[in-house]
């Protein structure tokens, strides 16, 4: 039955198509020819409008240069003096962002005190403006001076890029607008010339080619020289002799293509602006119309055939929909929904069976997907935990090795000197003092490391909490106390002390942990600096007291500033210490209600400031 229905719908569709096709094709062909005529004319007009729009932008750009020049002409003529011309040249460039440079030149021997030649030039150099009086050179035959003087009226000079005679040399391609300056009696006393950077003009011109993929603008001088580089320089002559200085259109064959060229003169100059584009691009809409007409014919015939068959296919439509859904499910799109139907025939029963099957399949797939996601998340968490465990083990091993090394070294020194003292030999007084001083230094160092380990432990944290805000501490007194302890440990060094607070100023805090923090900052300053410019300064703000420790030395590398307060981290793994000093100092400062900061603006060494609340 399905094959009979399919064959019948095909035969009926073909019969109707043979009757309707000729009328349909003739009507569409007449519409196509008329539309092509109108589109061709509109495309040519649109192409010319693009040229005129770009020409208007060019003139607007050049008019800003001309306006800037004319607006300052009377100032140049009224204040025609060397110093005034320097300032005026700079002023014109500074106040007009489109002006690249400005030159004001005087007639020969106009200023005898300055020599025979006098010219000033201002030039934009990046974000600054350079203004100089140029050295003595023959500029009277230069086009930017010669032509305005001969014509005795303002004029544009063709672009050039070889300005090398003056004091400000450059290789930028520029076009100059020159205007004569007249003195008493209408006599020409000099020329004022403003420069237009041709690369900026080229950008303004090239903004107009967006509507055509292969189009390009060219700007040509009266001698046929291309001012804007183009691939058509060798093959296309757009000189004044060819264009006649008129608005016009020409078609040129270049290679195997025909090009449409629209040209027009740039007012106020001898230049010609032209827009060049392959004819195929301009008539692309016509070509598209041809493709559209063919597509409409094909689609129209197919639609006619389809409308003839639609009635026959209506009876088997549910099976087609079921077949399409089954293919999607076979391709892996398990979210495809087959709806239930109220039909009770064989087709309806088949559709309901497929609908029930897809619902069970979707439920099973969702269960598998959820299990997969949970397994993936568990694996990621396990990998992260293993990495953290490895890092913790590495830090533990490094810390134990560091502690062993840092404790073993002073113990070996103390043990060695103890054996010397117990040997029964009588040492000279000077050597005995050296031995006892060294043993004391290492004992203090060992005691400091033990205190650090105690502070970093859980017991130390609890003890620290008990000590907070119990003591009344005089700010200057604790500073001098810490300096005294530091100089006792390092007798060969001195620490400078400065204060801006009265001796009576006191704060309520922990004397023990504040002193430990200041001592740690002072020890680090002595250890990592030249040891000669250590300074402890006490200052205050409205709400805080600041203890600043400053040194001169290698400073803190920028890449280490993020790790500065992490425990067990040292800039130099071979240096003395456990890598706990700054981390414990920061912890003490926070527990005491303050903070510890590294001054990143200080580059002669390190400067740490510990702020404590009043």
N, C-alpha and C positions, 0 to 999 in steps of 0.2 A: 504493500500500500504506500509506503514511504517513497519507493522508487517511482511509482505511477504519479504521485503528487508532485515530485520533483520534476519529472519530465513534462508534465502538463503545465506547470508554472513557467518553465523555460520556453515552451512553444508559444504560449500566449504572450509572454513578454517580448519575444522576438518579432511576432506579428505586429503588435502595436508600435514597436520601435521602428520598423520599416516604414510605417505610415507617418509617424510624427517626426522622424529624424530629418527629412529634407526641409520641412518648414522651420524646424528649430535651428538648423545650421544656417539657413539663409538669413533669418532674422538676427541671429547672433553675429553673423559676418558683417551685416550693414552697421550694426551698433559698434562693432570693433573698428571699422574704417573711420567712422565719424569721431569716435573717441581718440583714435590715434592722431588724427589731425589736430584736435584741440590740445592734446597732451604734448605734441611736438612743439607747438607754438608756446605753450606755457613753460616748457623746459628751456627754450632759448631765452625767453624773457627772464626766467628765474636766474639763468646763468649771468645775464647782463646785470641783473640787480645785485648779484654777489660782487661783481666788479665795482659797481657804483658804491655799494656799502663800504667796501674796503677802501676805495678812493676817499670817501668821506672820513673814515678813521685816520687815514694818512694825513689828510688836510687838517683835521682837528689837532693831530699831534704836532704838525709843522706850525700851525697857527699859534700854538702855545709858545713855541720858540720865538716866532715873530712878535707876538704880543709882549713877551718879556724884554725883547730888544727895544721895541719902540717905546715901551713904558719908561725905560731908563735912558733914552736918547737925550732928553732935555737936561738930565742931571750931568751926563758926560759933557755936553756942550757948555753948560753953565759953570761947572767946576772942572774945567779942563786944566788940571794941574797934576804933576807926577803923583803926589801922595793921594790926592782924591781919586785918581784913576785906579790906583792899586786897590783902594777900599771898594770902589764901585764895581770893579771886576769881580772881586770876592763876593760882594753882596748879590750880584746877579746870579751867580752859580749857587749860592747858598739858599736863595729864596725861590728858585725855580728848579724843581727836581728833574724836569725833562732836559735841562741845559747841562751838557757834559762839560763844556769849557767856554770861557769867554776871553777874547783878546781885544785890547784897545791899543791901537798903534797911532803914532803921531807922524805928521809930515816931517821931512828932513829939517834938522836944525830948529825944530819948534821949541825945544828946551835946551839952550846952549849949555847950561850947567850939567846936563846929563849926556852930552855928546851929540853926535849927528843923528843917531837912531834912538828912538825911545818906544818901547812896546812892553806892555804888561800882559800876563796870561794867568788865568785861574783855571784849575783842572780838578775834576772829581777823581779822587784816589781812594777806592773802597768807600769807607764811611767818613773820610776827611776831605778837606778842600785845600789844595796847595796853590798859593798865589806868589808869583815871583815877577821881578822885572827882568826881562830876558836880556841876554848879552847882545852886543852890537853885531848885527848881521843885516844883509840886504834882503828886506822883506817886500820891497815895493813892486817886484815882479811876481810875487806870489799871487795865485788866483784870488785868494780870500781878501787881498788888499787891492789888487789891480782892477778887477772887474767893477766893484762898487764905485771906485774912484772915477773910472772912465765913464760909467753910465750916469754917475752922480745921482743915483737912487738905489734904494735897497734891492738886493737880488740874492738868489740862492746859488751857491757854488757847488759844482759836481763833487761827489765824495772823493776823498783821498786818504791814504793810510801811511804817508811817508813824512810825517812831521818830525824832522830831526835837526833843524837848524837852531831852534830856540833852547831855552833853559829847561823846558819840560818836554822831553821827547816821549813819543808814544807810537805804537803801531796799530792802534784801533782805527777802523774805518769810520770817518766822520764826514758829515756834510755841514757846511758853514753858511750862515745867513749874515751877510755883511750890509752895513748901513753907513753912509757917509756922515761925518760929524762936521758941522759948519760953525764958523766963528762969526766975528763981526763982518758985515758986508756980504754975508753968504759965501765966504771963502771956505773951502774944505780944509780942515785942520787935522783930520785924522779919520780912521775907520774903526768902527766897533763891530766885531764879528763874534757871533754866538754859535757854538758847535752842537750839532745833533749826533748822538751816538747811533751809528747805522745799524748796529745789532739790535737795538731797541725798536727801530723803525721796521726792521725785518720781522720781528716778533709780531708787531701790529699788523703787518701785511699778511703773514702766514696764518693769522687767526681766521681768515675768511675762506680757508679751503676745507673746512670740516664737512661741508655738504657733499663734496665730491671726492671719492677715494683716491683717484689718480691725478687730480688737478693740482696745479701749482701756480703761484703768482711769480712774476718777474718784474723787476724795475730796471729800465734800460735808459741810458743816456742818449743824447742827441747823436753821438758818434757810434751808437750801437753797442757800447760797452755795458755789460750786465753788472749792475750794482749789487744785486742779490744773486749769489751763485745758483746756477741752474744746469740741469742736464741738457738743456736745449741751446746752450751758448754756441756750440759748434755747428748746429744745423738750422737755427732759426734766426733770421735777421729782422729785428724790430727797431731799426734805426729811424731817425726822423725822415729820411728819404723814403722809407717803406711805408710808414704810417701817416706821413704828412701832418703830424701833430693833431690828428683828428680822432674823434670817437668812431670806431669801426669794428668790423668783424672780418676775419679771413680764415680760410681752411687750408691747412698745410699737410702734405704727406711726408711723414718721417718714418722711414723703414716701411713696414707693411701696415701701418696705421694712419688714419686720417685724424688730424687734430683740429679742434675748434679753438680759435684764438680771438678773444675780445680784448680790445685795447682802447685806451683813452689817455690824453695828456694829463699830467699833474699840474694844476693851475699854479702859476707863479714860478715854474721851473721849465727846463727843457727836457724833462724826463717823461717817459712813457710807462704807464702801469698796464700790464697785460695779464690776463687769466687764460691759462692753457690747459686744455682737457681733451682726452680722446672723445671723438664723437659717440663712441659706444657708451661711454659713461653718462654723457648728457642725455642720450636717448634710452638710458637703461629702463626708465619707466615705460617707454613704448615697448621695449623688448619684454618687460614684465607683463605688459598688457597682452602681448601675443601669447605668452605662456598661460596667462589667465584665461584667455579665450579658448585655447585648446583644452585647458583643464575643465572649463565650464561645459564645453561640448561633451567631453568624456563623462564628466560627473552627471550632466543632464541626462545622457543616454542611459547611464547606469541607474539613475534615480527612477527613470520611466520603467526600466525593466524591473527594478526592485518593487515599485508600487504594484506592478502586475502580479508579482509573486507573493506579496505580503499576505494576501488573503488565504492562499493555499498553505503558507508556512505557519499561519496562526494556530492551526490544529496541533502541530508538532512542536510549538515553541517551548512548552515545559521540558520536553526531552532535550532540546538544544541547550536550555539554561542548565539542566542537570548535567549534561555532558561537559559544558564549559567549567562548571564548578568542580567536577570530578578531575578534570585536567589540572586545575590549579592546586587541588589537594595532592595530586600525584607529583607535582613540582615542588612540594614542600610547604605550600602556603596553608598551614593547618588552621588558620584563623578564618578561613572562608566559611561563610554561613549559608547553609541550605535550609530555606524556610519550610515549615510544615504547611500542608495544603488540606483543604476541605473536600477535595475530589476523592471519590470512592472507587474509581476505576483502577485498572492496572497501573496506569501512569502515576496516579495519585499515591497508590500504595508503594510503588517503587521510590517516589520522591520522599515519602515519610520515612521509609527504611533508611535511605541515604542520610536524611537529616538526623535521625537517632544515632547512626554510626559516627557522623562527624562530631556530634556533641561529646560522645564518649572518647573519641580520638583527641579532641582539644583538651579535655580534662586530663587525660593521661600525659599529653605533651607538657601541659603546664606543671604537672607534678614533677616530671623529669627536669624541666628547666629550673624549678625552685630548688630541687636537690642539688643540681649542678652549681647554682649560684652560692648556696650555703657551703658546699665543699670548697669552691674557689676562695670564698672569704676566709674560711678556716685555714686553708693553705697559706694565704697571704699573712694572716695573723701569726701563724707558726713560723714562717720565714722571718717576719719582723722580730719575733721573740728570740729566735736563734741568733740573729744579727746583734740584738741588744746584749744577749748573753755572751757572745764572742767579744764584743766591745768591752763589757764589764770585766771579763776575764783578762783581756789585754791590759786594761787600766789597772786591775788588781796586781798583775804580775809586774808591770812597770813601777807601780807605787811601792811594792815590797822591795824590789831591787833598789829603788831610789832611797827608801828609808834605810835599808841595810848599808848602802854606800855612805849616806850622809851621817849615820851614827857610827859606823865602823871607823871612818877617818878621824874624828876627834878622839874616839876611844883609844885608837892606836897611838895617837900623839900623846894623850895623857898617860897611857901605859908605858910608853917608851921613856917619857920624862920621869915617871915614877921609878922606873928601874935605875935611871941615872942617879936620882936622889937617894935610893936605897943601896946603891953600890958601896956606900961608905966613903967615896971620894969627896974631898973637900973642894967645892967649886968656888971660883972667885965670885965676889959679890955681884959684879955686873952680869956674869953668866947665870948666877942663881936667880937674879931678878928677871932675866930674859926667859928662863925656864918656867918660873912661876907665872909670869905674865902670859906666856903662850898657853900654859895649862888652864889658867883662869879664862882666857879668851875662848878656848875650845869647850870648857865646861859651860860657859854662858851660852855658847852656840848650841850645845847639846841640850841644855835646859830649855832654850827657846824652841827647838824642834819638838821636845816633849810637850811643852805647853800648846804648841800648834796642834799636835795630834790629839791632845786632851780637848782643846776647843772644838775641833772638827768632829769629835765623837758625840753620841747621843747624850752622854753624861755631861760633856762640856756644854752642850746646848741648854740643858736643864739648869746647870749652874749659872750660865750666862743670863737666863731669864730671871733668876733670883736676884742677880746683882743690879738689874736695870733700875735707874731712877732712885737709887738709895742714897747717893752722896751729893753734897754741895761742893762743887769744884770751882775754884778760882781759875779763870781762863789763862791768864798770864802765868800763874804759878805752875799749872800743869805743863804748860809749854816749856818753861825753863827747866822744869824737872826732867822732862823727856830729853831735852838737849843735853843736860848734865849726864844722864845715863848713857846717852849715845857717845858723848866725848870720853866717858870712862871706858867704854868698850873699844872705842877707836881713838886713842889719845893722840895719834898723829894728825887728826883732822879736827876742824872746828866748824861749828854750825852757827850761822848768823841768825839773829832774832830781831824781828820787827813787830811792833804792835800798834794798833790804832784804837785799842780799848783801854779803859782805866783798870788799874790793878784790883779795884773793888768789884769788877764785874764777875759774877759767878752764875753757874747753871746747875740744875739738878740733873744728875746723870750717874753713870757708873764710872768711878775713878779708875778701877782696874782695867776695864775694857777700852775706855777712851785712851788711857796711857799706852796700852798695848797697841792700839791702832796707830797712834802717832809714832811710837817707836818703830813699828813695822815700816811706815812710810819713810822715816829717817834712815833706817838700815838700808832699804832699797835704794834711796838716793845716794848713799855713800858707796854702795856696792856696784851700781851701774852708771856712775858718773865719774867726772875727773876728781871728785873728792875735795875740791877747793872752793866751790861756789854753792854750798848747801845753805838754804835759807828756810826758816820757819816763820811765817807771818800770821798774825792774829788780827782779823777784821770782824766787822759786824754789819748786819743789815737790820731792818726793823724787827724781824722775827727770829733771826738766826745768828750764830757765831761761827765764823769760818776759820779753819785752821788750814793754811796753805803751805805745802812743802814743795820747794822748787830746787832744781839742780841743773847743771849743764853737763851734757854728755851725749851719748848716742841716741837718746830719746826712745820712743816706743814706735816700732815699725807699724805702718798702717794696717798690714794684714793681720797683726796680732791684737789690734784693739778690740775686735769682737770677742776674742777668747780671754780677755784681760782678767775677768773676775771668775773664770771657771776654775774649780779646784784641780790640783795635781797637774796643771799646765804651766810649763816654763818656756821662756823664749829660747833658752839654751839648755839642752838636756844635760850638758856637762857642768853647768854652773852649780854653785852652792845653793842649797835650799830644797824644800819639798814641793814647791809650787802651790803653797797654801796661803802665803802672806796676804796677797791682795784679796783673795776670795773671803778669808776670815775678816779682813778689815772692812770689806763691804758688808758682810753679815753683821758685824758689830755695829756699824753705822746705822744700818736699817733697824736693828733691834733697839738701838738707842733713840730712834725717832728721826734720824738724820739721813744723810746720803753721802756717797763718795763719788767725785767726778774727776775725769781726766780732762785737762784743758787742751783741746786739740788745736787751738790757735797759737800755742806756744811751741816754737820749733828749735829752741836752743838746747833742749833736753827734755825733761819731764816736769810737769806741774800738776800735782794732785791737790784737790780742795775737799776737805771733810767739813760738811755743814751740820751743825748741831742746833736743835731748837732751844730758844731761850726759855 
